[in-house]
C-alpha cells in the first residue's frame, strides 16, 4: 500500500484532541497544563532529545485531551526527521493528530519533520487486516513552511512508491509487470516511456539482459523513462537501476535463507522509476533519463550456464563464471547503451549488487564508487542532507586483473578469488561499460531492506536512494 495517511498544512488547532508540541514552544503557555513544563520534564528526566515524547493529559471541558511534548534535539533536519517519525509512530491507530512545527526550524527542518512523519506512517500488508497508521496529520506553523511541507510530501510519497514496488511479491511482479507500473508512473507524471520488448532487445544487441532472463518463463524488459524540463539547465543525467524482479541465483543457486528477500532485488530500478515520477512536481530543471534493466534470474533448462560467453550492447564479451553475479550483467547493457546513444553529462547507477558491501559497511550506509571526486562529494552531501547516508569506497586499479578472462574480454567475477573485495571488483566491472563518463555507482545491497520498524523505516524495502537522488537533482 502507498502512504494512506493524509497530510494537511493548517492553522493551529489548539483545542485538538491530540496535540503534539515541540519542547520549548511558546504554545505550551496557551495549554492549561497540570504542572509547569519544567517540572514535567524534570519528572520524566527528559532532555528534549529527538525521539523523546512526554505525554500529558489536559482537561478539556468535561473531558480530557492529550498533549505530546516532543523533543527536537539540536533542531537539525536529521533530528527533526526523527522527531516526526517518533510522533507518527506514537499515534498509530488514531484518527488524527495536530502537530505544531518548530517555529525556527526553517524550510529544511520543516520538510524533514513532515517527511519523517509520513515515512513512518508507511505500511505494506497483503490481506484483510491492515497495519494502522494515523489517518491524518495536520501540521501548523509559519506560512513559509507550507512550501516545505508540500515538497516533503512529494519526496515521501516517491519513497513510498519505491518501497511498494520492491515489496510486491514476485508471484505478481515480473519484468512485464514492472514495465507496466513504470508506464503508469510516466503517464501521471508527464514523463515519456519506452519499453524494450525481448525481440527489440535481441535486435538491439542487449545480450546481458537477455542472458540473465533466458532461464525464466517471464521474459526481460528494458524500461526507458525520459523527463524533459520546461526550463532546462542544459545538463543531461542518466539514472540506471538494477531491476531483477526475483533472483534465485540461476544455476549458481542461492541457499534458501539468501533467497527469501530477493523480491527486493529490483530496489535500484524501483528508485529510478520513483525518482522520474517526482521530477516535474519538484520543478527539476535537469533533463533526466531513467533506465531500468528488468529480468528474472531463474534456473531452468534454458538458463545461462557458468562458462557461457555473452555479448553485451556495443560488442564487448563477458565470460559468466557465476550466474548469481547477474546484476552487473544487466547493468552493463544499460550503461553501454547510455554511453553510446544517450550522450549524458553524468551517469549514476543504483543496485543491490553485492553481499560484500554489507560486510564492509553494515546496513546503515550505502556505498558510492565514482570516477569523479566532485560527483562523489555531491552525492555524499545530498545523502547526508536527505537521510540516505553514503560512504565512498575505492576503485582500486590493482584489482582490475581479477576480471581478466582467457576466452572473453572480461569475466563477471574474480573466478580464482585472488583479490577479495567483491564490491570493488563489481564496481570495476561496471566502470568498463560507463565509457569514461562522469559516473557513480551506488551499491545499496545493505541498505535497501530493513529488518525492523525503526524511525522512518518500516520492515521490508526502504526506498533508499530516492530521497538522495531527489535532493541531488533539486540542489
Steps between C-alpha positions, in 0.01 A plus 500: 500500500620856443497745791129532581548765767366840393735793561354850541653840568250692711458779751583399859226294664561554868187318610596183313439170678860402432756779473875456451711801601880531480694537823550869572211619279317812612174314438550308823412823677155491335430144615369458853754248620451342842852601608769727348684363197838511674369291786347248258823458309699464821254237623541299181875567488453627145760710325311571181703260284349394167292190563394610848130560565333604824125440497280723717125463565332841493147592607271600213151588614364191667746278315874451462726561205863399452797724440824347376816700565750374244875549507683662211859474620724749322223588254696362203315333210631164617362557850168630371460207260533269800262715704237482227530123470474458877181704521342306211583167658371612840154577358454193279138396481367848583276694268709816504774696672575871492874569489645844565818555298804651675483869410871548430575175320506655151397332174744208527386424855128530429537279195698240696241479778210459257694246296588299811139492614375378161772239450436355846133469402583268208347153519512199269265213576317259268170364632191614688676646800686828471782637711343820626682827448352828617235605247583870490795715603419872526808720507491864607776757497628812324345572160838450331500139623221402261727462196750294701222268616371459143852411382533248782179331396619456139827345618339276762241367256771434240692303762184309589451413133852356487419297811173377350664386178774319690266342757263357240535118495673353198197277438342820368807701408683390186682720244180566303316601819781738598497653152124552521533677836772723352269597215227589751741720695614667178144573384404676822832684533549655155786263416537305175552124511648246263493129581746276317338159447710182463508509119618863509764410757623223273516716189663779700777279637412505871664166567542543875134566576392214274751254647390567858133469409521198271442247777166653601153451358460880543706674229717805583436865420701820479304795638596846372339808657577852376436826687525825304485811725308809395795725585806279435841579647681326213614200706407139424514235773437130449389286795540124460329251730537126548157344449536132590142421598609177667848361543532127562866517402425309180695177463742638763205453736473699822425323831142542626585756767669724244207467261221606739528872437595497133170660398680823595795438267347757263520776765737708287257488209212592732692809610563608139129471414395687814753780449391555140141520620574784744721729287227718349327561833833616645578727205830331414670685213740222402411261219490148647478163330427191708600151390383188685644168381229254607537122501420199716801280582376142512644146456357291218600304191534827311697690767848632432780278628826574679758516222267657244627803309250777428528806279385827656362811336787651303675168437702435815503133603477364854568152634236414762674320784214539748137544394423656839713800404221598261428859602820625343412321176170683452647832617788466254258504206317805632823689573642422157176614336501823702857573396455419131156645435382739772821707533447605865711743702472276807398139561398360839403135547336341803494131578465246776819366353718318753469334837858609557394862549291401803811347653697818432245763602218323686137597445502872576729632225476469124817487293602739226773419248585772251747606236434864601596650836252784448212266422577279798497800731176632349327169563643462851380850591156434353476173691595665829238770447226261389553226759645243254866498616780385270862400556751523218673177405813474285538388140830315539663458160733232634192278535409535132684175395235312702267553203735361234370204302698267271207468259313834512562870549398473867385255764204593718674406828845435639488133411813405693424709808844663490402849606190495722320834519193371318318834503809672356550254217128525419534878475808460281298275271230767461763768436602310187161582347460863614710632213727726701212732585435676831362194674407374845383159617289467815507152654188495719487129583544566872254788532218408260329279761420555866451216746288704743273802536739773606470876459402580142546135397240228491602134490564410137614723217637842599495694171861599572632731232170668411542790742872519425458534123210745529708716734795484260291584193319789669806651660 
